[in-house]
Every structure is written in C-alpha cells, then in structure tokens.
C-alpha cells in the first residue's frame, strides 16, 4: 500500500513532466520554423523551474491532488495544470498563421507521444484473465509503484493533451483553429483570446460545482473525459502490443 506522501510524489511528478515537455515542444517547434525567441529567453529547457506558473503548476494541481487524497476512495483519478506559455514571435515564421498552428500542435502531440510511451512500459498482465478482471487494476495491485506512476503519467498526458485541443484561444486547439479557418473567420476567432481563458475556467472549473449546488448537472469536460479516457487507454494498450484478451481497462 502506497502512503499519502508516496501518492503525492507518484501523482505530482508525472504532471510536472507532462507540463514541462508540453511547453518545451512548443519552443522546439518554433525554433525549427525559424523563431529563436524561446531559446533566447532560456525557455528551451527541460528544467521544470523555468516553466512554473504559480496557479497552473502549483496551486491548481496541489488542490486537485490533496482534495482527491482526502476524499474516499483516497486515490488520484484526475490531475490537471499548465505552465507559463513559451514565448513565440509569429512574425518570424514564413507563414505566421500556419506557423502558429504547427507550434500549437506540437504541445498536445508531445503529450500523446508521452502517453504512448507510458502505455508501452505499463506492466499489464500477460495471458488470459478471468472474466470481469480489470487488467489495469491487476497491474496496479501487482506493481504498485511503477504501475501507479505510469498510470498517472499516461492520465496526465492524455488530459493535458485533450484539454489543450479545445478550440478556444488561447488554448492550442484555438490557435490550430485560427490557422485552419478562412482569414476573416480566423481573425474573429483569434479575437476571443482575451476572454478565452476566462471562458474555459468558467465552463470547466466554476460552473459545474456552482450549478451542482442547485441540482443541475453540467460538467461537459469531465463527462467527455470519462467517456474518452477509458477508450484512449484501451487504444494505447492495444497499439503498444498489450493483449487485453477481451478485457477492458476502466478508470
């Protein structure tokens, strides 16, 4: 059984790695397209301290971590956060709008690649399993330290990658949309950037618990994750050669 301190370490480290490598991917993608702004600012680094945002990297993940550990079943099943955005000078790209879309895509792409690596290393049981046995639960029981670390690592990267694909500026999905839409619509969509993060915080973090107090069920992002994450986990395990023998993992 992993104690509380162990749970905190096993959950926090994957989140920090997911956030750090997400931001580093943006910087390296921008550099590959001719923008050295992130490199000159010292942000092409795998040092998490260079990417820390007080709210997104410390306060919000800390609150999610402690609240889940204190409330039964005392396990971390959802983690989220963000880092300081890597500075990008779009005017240095040959095509600024398309260049920003490519740079934005690099962050979630890195997270999905890391989730793939985590699934590749997950010690899922081999051979036939009894009916109704969850292979992921069995792996977490038989290999608690490495199993929980890799589970949090996969989960953190999937959630961060999917969240950032929401098509709302300034999230990566919003910038990808701006790069793909016709110019007139792209300009109008990009103008949402000032209010976008407020809208995201309102819809994802504030409205669900507030409406819940009045008996109104409204939590589209979490509902989507609950539907997508089990499917994504099973897909990752199948792509990495784990034979589930008809059994599905559940979250």
C-alpha positions as CSV (number, residue, x, y, z in Angstrom):
1,X,0.0,0.0,0.0
2,X,1.4,3.4,-1.0
3,X,1.2,6.0,1.7
4,X,0.0,9.6,1.2
5,X,3.5,11.0,0.6
6,X,4.1,8.3,-2.0
7,X,0.8,9.0,-3.7
8,X,1.7,12.7,-3.8
9,X,5.1,12.0,-5.4
10,X,3.7,9.5,-7.8
11,X,1.0,11.8,-9.0
12,X,2.9,15.2,-8.9
13,X,6.0,14.1,-10.8
14,X,4.1,12.9,-14.0
15,X,2.1,16.2,-14.1
16,X,5.3,18.2,-13.9
17,X,6.9,16.1,-16.6
18,X,3.8,16.4,-18.8
19,X,3.6,20.2,-18.5
20,X,7.3,20.8,-18.9
21,X,7.7,18.7,-22.0
22,X,4.5,20.2,-23.5
23,X,5.9,23.7,-23.3
24,X,9.4,22.5,-24.4
25,X,7.7,21.0,-27.5
26,X,6.2,24.4,-28.4
27,X,9.6,26.0,-28.1
28,X,11.5,23.4,-30.2
29,X,8.7,23.5,-32.9
30,X,9.0,27.3,-33.1
31,X,12.8,27.0,-33.3
32,X,12.5,24.5,-36.2
33,X,10.3,27.0,-38.0
34,X,12.9,29.8,-37.6
35,X,11.8,31.5,-34.3
36,X,14.6,31.6,-31.7
37,X,12.6,33.7,-29.1
38,X,12.1,30.8,-26.7
39,X,15.7,29.8,-26.9
40,X,16.9,33.4,-26.3
41,X,14.5,33.6,-23.3
42,X,16.0,30.4,-21.8
43,X,12.8,28.5,-22.2
44,X,14.2,25.7,-24.4
45,X,14.8,23.8,-21.2
46,X,13.7,20.5,-19.5
47,X,14.1,22.2,-16.1
48,X,10.6,22.5,-14.7
49,X,11.5,25.6,-12.7
50,X,11.8,27.6,-15.9
51,X,8.2,26.8,-16.8
52,X,6.4,27.1,-13.5
53,X,3.2,29.1,-13.2
54,X,2.1,29.7,-9.6
55,X,-1.5,28.9,-10.3
56,X,-1.4,26.3,-13.1
57,X,1.7,24.4,-11.9
58,X,1.5,24.7,-8.1
59,X,-1.9,25.8,-6.7
60,X,-4.4,24.0,-9.0
61,X,-2.6,20.6,-9.2
62,X,-1.9,20.8,-5.5
63,X,-5.6,21.4,-4.7
64,X,-6.7,18.6,-7.0
65,X,-4.1,16.3,-5.5
66,X,-4.9,16.9,-1.9
67,X,-8.7,17.0,-2.3
68,X,-8.7,13.6,-4.0
69,X,-6.4,12.1,-1.4
70,X,-8.6,13.4,1.4
71,X,-11.9,12.2,-0.1
72,X,-12.7,8.5,-0.4
73,X,-11.6,6.3,-2.2
74,X,-8.4,8.4,-1.4
75,X,-6.9,7.9,-4.9
76,X,-5.9,10.4,-7.5
77,X,-8.0,9.9,-10.6
78,X,-7.8,13.3,-12.2
79,X,-4.9,15.8,-12.5
80,X,-4.5,18.9,-14.5
81,X,-2.4,22.1,-14.7
82,X,-0.5,24.4,-17.0
83,X,2.8,26.2,-17.2
84,X,3.9,29.7,-18.3
85,X,3.4,29.9,-22.1
86,X,6.6,29.6,-24.1
87,X,7.2,33.0,-25.9
88,X,6.7,32.8,-29.7
89,X,7.2,35.5,-32.3
90,X,4.9,34.6,-35.1
91,X,6.3,37.3,-37.4
92,X,9.5,35.2,-37.7
93,X,7.6,32.4,-39.5
94,X,7.3,32.4,-43.3
95,X,3.5,32.0,-42.8
96,X,2.7,33.3,-39.3
97,X,-0.8,31.9,-39.1
98,X,0.1,28.4,-40.2
99,X,3.4,28.5,-38.2
100,X,1.5,29.3,-35.0
101,X,-0.9,26.3,-35.8
102,X,2.1,24.0,-36.2
103,X,3.7,25.3,-32.9
104,X,0.4,24.8,-31.1
105,X,0.0,21.3,-32.4
106,X,3.4,20.3,-31.0
107,X,2.3,20.6,-27.4
108,X,-0.6,18.1,-27.5
109,X,1.4,15.9,-29.9
110,X,4.1,15.6,-27.3
111,X,1.6,14.7,-24.6
112,X,0.1,11.9,-26.7
113,X,3.5,10.6,-27.6
114,X,4.4,10.5,-23.9
115,X,1.2,8.7,-23.1
116,X,2.1,6.2,-25.8
117,X,5.5,5.6,-24.1
118,X,3.8,5.2,-20.7
119,X,1.4,2.6,-22.1
120,X,4.4,0.8,-23.7
121,X,6.0,0.5,-20.3
122,X,2.9,-0.4,-18.3
123,X,3.3,-3.8,-16.7
124,X,-0.1,-5.2,-17.7
125,X,-0.5,-8.9,-17.0
126,X,0.1,-11.4,-19.8
127,X,-2.1,-14.3,-20.8
128,X,-5.8,-15.0,-20.3
129,X,-7.6,-13.3,-17.4
130,X,-10.7,-14.5,-15.5
131,X,-13.9,-12.9,-16.7
132,X,-14.5,-9.5,-15.3
133,X,-10.9,-8.9,-14.1
134,X,-9.7,-5.4,-15.0
135,X,-6.1,-5.8,-16.3
136,X,-5.2,-2.3,-15.2
137,X,-6.4,-2.8,-11.6
138,X,-4.4,-6.1,-11.6
139,X,-1.2,-4.2,-12.8
140,X,-1.7,-1.5,-10.1
141,X,-2.0,-4.2,-7.4
142,X,0.9,-6.3,-8.5
143,X,3.3,-3.4,-9.3
144,X,2.0,-0.5,-7.2
145,X,4.9,1.9,-7.5
146,X,5.7,1.6,-11.2
147,X,2.1,0.9,-12.1
148,X,0.7,4.0,-10.3
149,X,3.5,6.2,-11.7
150,X,2.9,5.1,-15.2
151,X,-0.9,5.3,-14.8
152,X,-0.6,9.0,-13.6
153,X,1.9,9.7,-16.3
154,X,-0.5,8.4,-19.0
155,X,-3.5,10.0,-17.5
156,X,-1.8,13.4,-17.0
157,X,-0.6,13.5,-20.6
158,X,-4.0,12.4,-22.0
159,X,-5.9,15.0,-20.0
160,X,-3.4,17.8,-20.8
161,X,-3.3,16.9,-24.5
162,X,-7.1,16.7,-24.8
163,X,-7.8,19.8,-22.8
164,X,-5.4,21.9,-24.9
165,X,-7.2,20.7,-28.1
166,X,-10.4,22.5,-27.0
167,X,-10.8,25.0,-29.9
168,X,-10.8,28.1,-27.7
169,X,-8.0,30.6,-27.9
170,X,-5.5,30.8,-26.2
171,X,-5.5,27.1,-25.9
172,X,-3.6,25.1,-28.5
173,X,-6.8,24.0,-30.2
174,X,-7.9,27.6,-30.6
175,X,-4.7,28.5,-32.3
176,X,-4.9,25.5,-34.5
177,X,-8.4,26.6,-35.5
178,X,-7.1,30.1,-36.3
179,X,-4.5,28.6,-38.6
180,X,-7.1,26.5,-40.5
181,X,-10.1,28.8,-40.7
182,X,-10.6,31.3,-43.6
183,X,-8.9,34.6,-42.9
184,X,-12.0,36.6,-42.0
185,X,-13.3,33.9,-39.6
186,X,-9.8,33.3,-38.2
187,X,-9.5,37.0,-37.2
188,X,-12.8,36.9,-35.4
189,X,-11.9,33.6,-33.7
190,X,-8.5,35.0,-32.7
191,X,-10.2,38.0,-31.1
192,X,-11.6,35.6,-28.4
193,X,-8.1,35.1,-27.0
194,X,-8.5,37.8,-24.3
195,X,-11.7,36.2,-23.0
196,X,-10.9,32.6,-23.9
197,X,-9.2,31.5,-20.7
198,X,-11.9,33.2,-18.6
199,X,-14.5,31.2,-20.6
200,X,-12.5,28.0,-20.1
201,X,-12.2,28.4,-16.4
202,X,-15.9,29.3,-16.1
203,X,-17.1,26.3,-18.1
204,X,-14.6,23.7,-16.8
205,X,-13.9,24.7,-13.2
206,X,-16.5,27.2,-11.8
207,X,-20.0,26.5,-13.4
208,X,-20.1,22.7,-12.7
209,X,-19.8,22.9,-8.9
210,X,-21.9,26.0,-8.8
211,X,-24.8,24.6,-10.8
212,X,-24.4,21.3,-8.8
213,X,-25.4,23.2,-5.7
214,X,-28.8,23.8,-7.3
215,X,-29.2,20.2,-8.5
216,X,-28.2,21.0,-12.1
217,X,-25.9,18.5,-13.8
218,X,-23.5,20.4,-16.0
219,X,-19.9,19.2,-16.4
220,X,-19.2,18.7,-20.2
221,X,-15.5,18.5,-20.0
222,X,-15.4,15.9,-17.2
223,X,-18.2,13.9,-18.8
224,X,-16.2,13.9,-22.1
225,X,-13.1,12.7,-20.3
226,X,-15.0,9.9,-18.6
227,X,-16.1,8.7,-22.0
228,X,-12.8,9.3,-23.9
229,X,-10.1,8.3,-21.4
230,X,-11.1,4.6,-21.0
231,X,-11.4,4.4,-24.8
232,X,-8.0,6.1,-25.2
233,X,-6.3,3.9,-22.6
234,X,-7.5,0.7,-24.3
235,X,-6.4,2.1,-27.7
236,X,-3.0,2.9,-26.3
237,X,-2.5,-0.5,-24.7
238,X,-3.6,-2.2,-28.0
239,X,-1.2,0.0,-30.1
240,X,1.7,-0.8,-27.8
241,X,1.2,-4.6,-28.1
242,X,-0.6,-5.4,-24.9
243,X,-3.1,-8.2,-25.4
244,X,-6.1,-7.5,-23.3
245,X,-7.8,-10.8,-24.2
246,X,-11.2,-9.3,-24.4
247,X,-10.9,-7.5,-21.1
248,X,-11.1,-3.7,-21.0
249,X,-9.4,-1.3,-18.6
250,X,-11.6,1.1,-16.7
251,X,-10.9,4.4,-15.0
